[in-house]
Amino acid sequence: MEFNPKRLSIARKRRLLNKKGFAELAGVAAHTITRCENGLTVPSEENVQSFSRVLGFPIKFFFGHDLDELDAGSVSFRSQTSMTAAVRDGALSAGAIGFLVSDWVEERFELPLCTVPDLHLYEPEMAARALREEWSLGERPISNIVHLLESKGIRVLSLSENSKRVNAFSLWRDSKAYIFLNTIKSSENSRFDSAHELGHLALHQDGKTTGREAEDQANRFASAFLMPRADVLAVLPRVNYLDQIIQGKKRWKVSVAALNYRLHKLGIISDWKYRDFCIGISRAKYNVQEPYEIEREKSVVWQKVMTVLWNERTTQSDIARALYLPESEVATLIYGVPQFYEEQRPDGTIPLALVSG
């Protein structure tokens, strides 16, 4: 196959490099990178080797078919204003690589069909109630939202971005819904991010609502979906002390701040009491370290897929080699599954052993 300029661009952005910085590391002129990425120049073999070395991608990666690239205009980032272009493009490039890994898996496994309805005609609170009714959830708390999303056909992948500026993002592709989650945040915040992205998938399929309005709607949806009105009113009809919120967060597995906000919006606490609790949360640094932090949710789909593959002696390394990707890219995309390593036995066999991940 011929050199693919789009893959060079994706790999460069994945490493958060601009063209000038990449050119300096690769030992070529900046205009050479521009011409190569625009398909105006075919790089020499020596240049391709340099690109591979600097970016950490196998040489064969640059000679594959076109990848589905994510359009920045179709993806909502909650921290868009504070996010640099490099961070945004790095996350979008992770999405393109995520599609490649996901497609490889779907060629070999039959995954659940997506059953997220189009709820763009509903306001967020009603949309959350409608979706709970559609999925027969009632008013009870959701024990594991990642499992719920996967059971409804949503593909959940993780982002390796070591930045809280990239919370999560979601999008539709070929009638399939994808959510990419950043796992650097607290477990409670990751649950809220999951519900927030579900809100985007359900409320914004028509693509007409974007920007700050779309983010506000997704936040309101997530709050109502995770903390149903009837359940909150039944369990916490009156709140006088911050400790009641701290104890209550255990039920809905949300952050103290998220439950405080929900109680205020439902009229259970006054404006004055809400501000007082916000001050208390800040002083106790609960916005930095959650009290009674919950265990991070894990993917059941990826666990099952990788277990079958491991039993067939196929590892993450094998997937990476098949797709000409760095193994680290495959490992970090597989959401909530412990890392595995290979150890050669004297008889030549390879046992699979868990390591913390």
Beta strands, then each sheet from edge to edge (+ up, - down):
strand 1: 155-159
strand 2: 168-173
strand 3: 176-182
strand 4: 340-342
strand 5: 352-354
sheet 1: 1+ 3+ 2-
sheet 2: 4+ 5-
end
